Amino acid sequence: MGFFGGQKNKEVKQKVLCTVYDNTRTMDQEIEAMSHILNNLLMQSLNEGREIIFLCVGSDRSIGDALGPLVGTMLKEEGVSHVIYGTLEDPVHAFNLESTLKAVKRRFRQPLIISIDAGLGEKEQVGAVLLKEGPLLPGQALKKVLPAVGDYHLTGVVNYLDPLPAAQFLNDTRLHTVMKLAKTIVRVIT
């Protein structure tokens, strides 16, 4: 679970490459633009002989955090030919993230890793998907110290952060929002 508000991590550079907003008027064009950027990144990596991995982070035990495993499951159902880690059946979460990364390192030489996770943001960002350059910082919103993962990452803003504890906002997230974000991310990738 990442956070895209006022806090900045000085150690990890992250650049927003594209955003899809939850706006029916421009959403299709934004999905197409993001899909084009992502496809170019994937094609360049494949031309360099790199494997493509989608690392879908999250837990199905919290609606707000289920975005990653839901996307992983949907990608497998769509028959995406790239390697996918993190599904509803076999999620990648805080307790197994490090062992998953070790397994990836043992199995692949220099893969391109696209991480996918839920995030908390500002109220007006809820429903947006961000494609960012640089690694995902999982658990940041919940003050968890987890390894940064991926070369690029896709984040769906599932809820906003308020003075209440962040974990409360994961539990108060609407399933409709998570499903809509998952379908948007799958459209971008496929």
PyMOL commands that set and color helices and strands:
alter all, ss='L'
color gray80, all
select helices_A, chain A and resi 27-47+67-77+97-107+123-125+140-142+166-171+175-189
alter helices_A, ss='H'
color red, helices_A
select strands_A, chain A and resi 2-3+15-20+52-56+83-85+112-121+129-133+152-160
alter strands_A, ss='S'
color yellow, strands_A
deselect
rebuild
show_as cartoon
